[in-house]
């Protein structure tokens, strides 16, 4: 399948993506054959980069 699919989701945790949650997110994101990006305050990072998420 080709093309682009985009969706917006919110993080409900007041602390956002802290270290443990970020590690779980990266692990899950790495299971997909996709480009997953995370944007916060206008800054976009690759979801496979735990350092980018922190």
Residue pairs with C-beta under 8 A, 6 or more apart in sequence:
11 17
13 21
16 40
17 25
17 38
17 53
17 54
19 54
22 50
22 53
22 54
23 50
25 47
25 53
26 47
26 48
26 49
26 50
26 53
29 36
29 47
29 48
30 48
35 46
36 46
36 47
36 48
37 44
37 45
37 46
37 47
38 44
38 45
38 46
38 47
38 52
38 53
39 45
45 52
45 53
46 52
47 53
